[in-house]
Amino acid sequence: MNSSGLSSAIGSAICWGTFFVPVRKVNVANIWQLQGSTGIGVLLFAIPIGFFWGFGILSSGLLSGAIWTAGNVLALYSVRLIGLSRTSPFLAGFSILVSFMWGILFFGEKFNYMILAIGAIGLLLAGLPFVASAAKATVVQRKGYLIAAASGIVGGSYVIPMQATHTLQSGFFSSSLSIFAISIPLLILSRRWIKKELIAGVVSGGLFNLGSLSVLIAIASIGITVAYPISQTATLFAVSWGVLYFKEIVHKRNILRVIMGSIMILSGAVLLSIA
């Protein structure tokens, strides 16, 4: 396997596992405001990259940006309901499943060991109930899990328009511009201009787009079927932030369940990368 592609996928995992931290730090007070400021951070990062990859406005990139924005709004809502440590594994699990299905059914990507690949998908899906059972599910929590799953399904498809049209690099600026264009009206509608929350969103947007840059490089090198699942090991970092830093889960038994579920999801992603 291409080592530079693998390194890029891992780099994406680190960025994506951390990019929710700034907005979680300010307690996700207003989703529209945070999405708006995230859009600013996304575009600020994309501008210097545009000098290398181009500033072309492509429909594939615009569509990818719109898809990601929808997924991120859902993810922010989920984080507000059930926290970062529970949102991330669900988001990652469904993102991996969706990207796997796109790679196999639409792009015709092949595995050397298909049985191992199917087993890997089964393992990561089996990890989801461990995360969900870490606490007695209230109506609010069940809603949060469903929204996290929906976010994963949407988010797992966001690069598809660019990959299908072979515009992973040339569409990068377009996708960022789309995120910005959709997010700014949300920021205005929020009518909330708290400096620390705006800064948190901008930093979050920059981290996300650094992760996006990395995963696009990885997909071009090793394919979406391998690159995207590896990038979703971001859940390891997100869960660590949620449990160790934000103290979202305090009971040892529940912490162990979340960790076990996350390890199963991560193991599935690793197996998928070598299948």
C-alpha positions as a printed Julia matrix, in Angstrom:
275×3 Matrix{Float64}:
   0.0     0.0     0.0
   1.19    3.5    -0.82
   2.81    4.84    2.37
   2.14    8.5     1.56
  -1.54    7.74    1.01
  -1.69    5.85    4.29
   0.05    8.71    6.13
  -2.41   11.21    4.66
  -5.36    9.09    5.81
  -3.93    8.91    9.35
  -3.32   12.67    9.33
  -6.94   13.17    8.37
  -8.02   10.99   11.3
  -6.06   13.15   13.75
  -7.56   16.39   12.39
 -11.11   15.08   12.18
 -10.85   13.53   15.64
  -9.95   16.93   17.04
 -11.96   19.42   15.01
 -15.06   19.17   17.21
 -13.03   19.97   20.33
 -13.09   23.79   19.98
 -16.87   23.89   19.53
 -17.41   21.34   22.29
 -15.29   23.56   24.54
 -17.87   26.34   24.2
 -20.69   23.84   24.82
 -22.23   24.0    21.32
 -24.41   26.88   22.47
 -25.84   27.83   19.07
 -25.54   25.4    16.16
 -26.19   27.99   13.43
 -23.56   30.33   14.81
 -20.96   27.59   15.14
 -21.64   26.28   11.64
 -21.38   29.82   10.31
 -18.03   30.47   11.92
 -16.84   27.0    10.89
 -17.55   27.98    7.29
 -15.27   30.99    7.71
 -12.45   28.76    8.97
 -12.96   26.34    6.09
 -12.62   29.09    3.48
  -9.63   30.76    5.18
  -7.77   27.44    5.01
  -8.8    26.79    1.4
  -7.54   30.1    -0.01
  -3.78   29.36    0.25
  -4.38   25.79   -1.0
  -6.14   27.3    -4.0
  -2.84   28.74   -5.25
  -1.66   25.15   -5.74
  -4.88   23.31   -6.63
  -6.71   26.14   -8.35
  -9.66   28.43   -7.66
 -12.0    26.88  -10.22
 -15.72   26.78   -9.39
 -16.89   23.23  -10.09
 -20.39   21.87   -9.6
 -18.98   18.67   -8.09
 -17.15   20.63   -5.41
 -20.17   22.82   -4.68
 -22.34   19.73   -4.22
 -19.75   18.09   -1.96
 -19.62   21.2     0.2
 -23.41   21.26    0.53
 -23.49   17.6     1.53
 -20.78   18.11    4.14
 -22.54   21.15    5.61
 -25.73   19.16    6.09
 -23.79   16.35    7.77
 -21.9    18.73   10.04
 -25.05   20.5    11.23
 -26.46   17.1    12.18
 -23.2    16.21   13.94
 -23.21   19.46   15.94
 -26.78   18.77   17.03
 -25.82   15.24   18.07
 -22.82   16.48   20.06
 -25.13   18.86   21.91
 -27.51   15.99   22.77
 -25.18   13.09   23.63
 -21.66   14.51   23.71
 -18.55   14.04   21.6
 -17.56   10.62   22.96
 -20.89    9.05   21.93
 -21.46   10.96   18.7
 -18.1    10.16   17.13
 -18.29    6.32   17.09
 -21.78    6.37   15.57
 -20.82    8.98   13.02
 -17.65    7.07   12.11
 -19.35    3.67   11.89
 -22.02    4.8     9.47
 -19.55    6.92    7.48
 -17.33    3.87    6.99
 -20.27    1.7     5.95
 -21.5     4.25    3.42
 -18.05    4.91    1.92
 -17.5     1.12    1.68
 -20.76    0.69   -0.22
 -19.95    3.56   -2.59
 -16.5     2.13   -3.27
 -17.76   -1.38   -4.0
 -21.06   -0.72   -5.77
 -20.38    2.5    -7.65
 -16.64    2.81   -8.18
 -15.96   -0.9    -8.59
 -13.06   -0.95   -6.14
 -11.8    -4.45   -5.38
 -10.42   -6.22   -2.32
  -7.84   -8.97   -2.26
  -9.75  -10.66    0.58
 -13.45   -9.84    0.27
 -14.4   -12.11    3.19
 -12.01  -10.19    5.43
 -13.49   -6.9     4.19
 -17.04   -8.02    4.96
 -15.91   -9.27    8.38
 -14.28   -5.89    9.03
 -17.53   -4.06    8.27
 -19.38   -6.45   10.57
 -16.9    -5.8    13.36
 -17.19   -2.04   13.2
 -20.99   -2.2    13.12
 -20.94   -4.58   16.09
 -19.1    -1.94   18.07
 -21.93    0.56   17.83
 -24.25   -1.1    20.4
 -21.45   -1.0    22.99
 -21.26    2.77   22.63
 -25.03    3.16   22.74
 -25.4     0.96   25.84
 -22.88    2.97   27.86
 -25.75    4.75   29.56
 -29.47    4.24   30.0
 -30.96    5.71   26.85
 -33.43    8.54   27.39
 -35.64    9.89   24.63
 -33.12   12.7    24.08
 -30.21   10.25   23.86
 -32.01    7.98   21.41
 -32.65   11.05   19.27
 -28.97   11.94   19.53
 -27.87    8.49   18.34
 -30.24    8.62   15.38
 -28.98   12.05   14.41
 -25.35   10.87   14.74
 -26.13    7.93   12.44
 -27.78   10.26    9.93
 -24.75   12.53   10.09
 -22.49    9.58    9.31
 -24.62    8.49    6.35
 -24.59   12.02    4.89
 -20.96   12.74    5.77
 -19.76    9.44    4.34
 -20.99   10.59    0.93
 -19.59   14.1     0.8
 -16.52   13.32   -1.36
 -18.48   11.19   -3.84
 -19.37   13.99   -6.32
 -15.7    14.99   -6.59
 -14.41   11.44   -6.82
 -16.98   10.5    -9.44
 -15.89   13.43  -11.62
 -12.17   13.04  -10.86
 -12.02   16.51   -9.29
 -10.76   15.63   -5.81
  -8.07   18.31   -5.94
  -9.5    20.82   -8.39
 -12.84   20.73   -6.55
 -11.33   21.45   -3.12
 -11.79   25.21   -3.31
 -15.32   24.86   -4.68
 -16.36   22.61   -1.81
 -14.91   25.06    0.7
 -16.64   27.98   -0.99
 -19.93   26.09   -0.89
 -19.56   25.42    2.83
 -18.81   29.12    3.38
 -21.72   30.33    1.22
 -24.24   28.12    3.02
 -22.82   28.78    6.48
 -22.73   32.6     6.42
 -26.53   33.0     6.18
 -26.82   30.61    9.13
 -24.41   32.8    11.09
 -26.47   35.91   10.29
 -29.72   34.16   11.25
 -28.22   33.07   14.57
 -27.92   36.71   15.67
 -25.23   35.57   18.07
 -21.82   37.25   17.94
 -19.89   35.96   20.94
 -16.18   36.26   20.23
 -14.99   33.02   21.86
 -17.65   30.98   20.05
 -16.8    32.59   16.71
 -13.1    31.83   17.23
 -13.93   28.24   18.22
 -15.88   27.78   15.01
 -13.12   29.26   12.84
 -10.48   26.98   14.42
 -12.8    24.02   14.0
 -13.28   24.84   10.32
  -9.53   25.07    9.77
  -8.95   21.69   11.41
 -11.73   20.11    9.37
 -10.33   21.38    6.09
  -6.82   20.25    6.97
  -8.34   16.81    7.48
 -10.22   17.12    4.18
  -7.05   18.06    2.34
  -5.35   15.0     3.8
  -8.18   12.58    3.0
  -8.49   13.83   -0.58
  -4.78   13.19   -1.1
  -5.24    9.73    0.45
  -8.28    8.86   -1.68
  -6.43    9.81   -4.85
  -3.57    7.55   -3.76
  -5.19    4.48   -2.17
  -8.91    4.74   -3.02
 -11.99    5.67   -1.0
 -12.67    2.1     0.15
  -9.45    2.1     2.17
  -8.69    5.79    2.76
 -12.06    6.85    4.16
 -12.38    4.03    6.72
  -8.85    4.79    7.99
  -9.72    8.47    8.28
 -12.67    7.52   10.45
 -10.35    6.15   13.12
 -10.74    9.78   14.14
 -13.2     8.29   16.6
 -10.24    7.19   18.76
  -9.15   10.79   19.22
 -12.68   12.12   19.61
 -13.6     9.55   22.26
 -10.36   10.29   24.11
 -11.18   14.0    24.15
 -14.74   13.31   25.3
 -13.83   10.9    28.09
 -10.5    12.23   29.32
 -10.85   15.97   28.82
 -14.56   16.78   28.85
 -15.47   14.03   31.37
 -18.65   13.22   29.43
 -18.75    9.7    30.91
 -17.76    9.22   34.54
 -18.71    5.66   35.52
 -15.9     3.18   34.89
 -18.23    0.51   33.48
 -19.68    2.91   30.93
 -16.24    4.19   30.01
 -15.12    0.6    29.34
 -18.14    0.01   27.1
 -17.42    3.1    25.03
 -13.73    2.16   24.79
 -14.59   -1.43   23.8
 -17.04   -0.27   21.15
 -14.52    2.24   19.8
 -11.8    -0.43   19.63
 -14.14   -2.72   17.68
 -14.91    0.09   15.23
 -11.22    0.94   14.87
 -10.28   -2.73   14.45
 -12.81   -3.04   11.67
 -11.28   -0.03    9.94
  -7.77   -1.47   10.27
  -8.85   -4.86    8.88
 -10.57   -3.1     6.01
  -7.35   -1.3     5.14
  -5.47   -4.6     4.7
  -8.27   -6.63    3.1
